[in-house]
Amino acid sequence: MSNEQREAASQWLSKAESDWATVVLLSGHEDCPRDSVCFHCQQYVEKLLKGFLTLYAIEAPRTHDLKRLVQIAATKEPSLSKLKDAADLLTSHAVWSRYPDDWREIESDEMSEMKSIAEQFAAVLLPELKKCSG
C-alpha cells in the first residue's frame, strides 16, 4: 500500500471519527435529536467503508448507498456481506432525514439499533483502518 493510500484512508478515518463523536455527544442527552444521531451513524459507516476501500486502492463511488459500498468492500473482507441488510437500514437515514417533507419521528429504540449497526461495522473495519493510520 502506498503512502498516498495510507494518508487518504487516514483522512477518511478522521472524518468518520468526527461523525462518531457527534453520535456519542448527541445520544448522551435524553432529549437528543434522534434523527441527527441516525444520520451521523450512517455517515460514520459510509466513511469507514470508503476509507477501507481506499486502503485497497479501490475508488469508492460517490454514493450514500451503504449496501453498494458493502458489496464492493466484501470482495476484500467477506464478513461484511452479513451486514448488507443492516446497511440498507442505515442508508435510509442518509437522505430522507435531511428533508422536512420526508421527516418522521425516530424512536429511541430505532436510534439504538442504528448505533448498534454502526458499531458492528466498526468492529470489522476499524482494525484495518487503525493499522494504517498509525
N, C-alpha and C positions, 0 to 999 in steps of 0.2 A: 504494500500500500504506500502510495506517495505521501509526502509531507502535505501536499495540497489537499488530498483527500482527507487526511487526518485533521487538518485545520478546518476544513468545511464541515466535517462531521462534528467536530468540537463546537462549532458555531451553532449547528442545529441543536446539539445537546444543551448549550447555554440558553437558547431561546425556549426549549422545552422545559428546562428547569424553572424559568421565569413563569411559564404557564402553571406549572405545578405549585409554585409558591403562591400564586394567586388563588388556586383551588384551596390550599391549606388555610390561607388567611381568611378568605371569604367564608368557607364552610365552618370555621371556628365560631361563627356568630349565629345565634338562634334564629335571627330574622334575616339571614343572608339571602341574596338574590340567587335562588337555586338555578335559574336558567343560565346565569353567568358562570356558575360553578360547572354546570354540564358543558357549556361551550368551551371553557378552558380545559376540561378533561379531554374533549375531542382534539383541541389544538395541541395539547401535550402529546397525545398518541400520534397525531399526524407528524409532528416534528421529530419524535423519536424514530418513526418509520422512515422518514426522509433522511435523517441522519444515518440510520442503519444502511439504507440503500447507497448513500454516498460512500460509506466505507468500502463497498464492493464496486465502486465506480459505475453504479447504475444510476442514470439520471432519473430522478423522481419526477413523475408528471405533475403538472400544476393542477392539483385536484384536492378536494376535501373528502373524497370518497375513500374511506379507510379500507373498505373491502378490496378495492382495486390495488391499493398500496400493499395490503397483506398478500394478495395473490402474487405480486412481484417479489416481495421480500421473502415469501415462503420458499422460493427457489434456492435461497441461501440458508434459511432457517425453517425447516419443515414444521416445527412445532407451532409456528404461527398460524398454520391452517386451521387449527382447532379454535382459533379466536375470530374467524371470519364472520360468524353470525353476530358475535358481540361487537365487531367492528361496525356492522350495519346500525346497531343501536346507537353507538356513539356518533356515527355520521349524521344521524337525524338531528343532532344538536349543533351541527356546524353552520347551517344556513338559516333554517326557519326561525331559530331563536333570536335572530337579529332583526326580524321584521315584524312590526306590530300586527299586521293582518294575519300572520301565521302563528302568533304567540299563543301559548297556552300555559296554564299554571303547572309547574313542576312540583310534585310532591317530594317530601324528604326521602322516601324510600327509593324513588327513581334516581334522585341525586346520589344517594349512597351506592346504588347499583352502578352508576356511571363512574364513580370514583373507584369502585372495586374493579371494574373492567380496565380502567386506566392503569391500575396497579398490576393487573395480570400482564398487560403488555409490557409494562416497565420491568417486570421480573424477567422477561425474555430478552428485552432489548438493551436495558441499561448495562448489564455486564460487558457486552461487546463495545458499547459506546464509551464506557468508562476506561476500558483498557487502552483505548486510542486517544483519550483526551489528557492523559497524564503526562 
